[in-house]
Amino acid sequence: MENLSFEQSLEKLETIVHELENGSIELDKAIEKYTEAMKLVKSCSEKLNEATDKVNKILKENGELVDFSIENNEE
């Protein structure tokens, strides 16, 4: 599951949600699907947090990553 892209994980999560909403799968299978969905949610959340951290940083001329601040851009 770790090697799935964010988009692939989200697509798989959507598929599982539709299967669970349909209500036509057995309870044991539904529990397995729910567990898989929770792992996908965690993975997506971690990837979003990583992306947020990257977006909140800017690359200075010397290559050093620093926290983004509007005040830094008004110079």
Secondary structure, DSSP 8 states (H G I E B T S, - for coil): -TTS-HHHHHHHHHHHHHHHHHT-S-HHHHHHHHHHHHHHHHHHHHHHHHHHHHHTEEE-TTS-EEE--HHHHT-
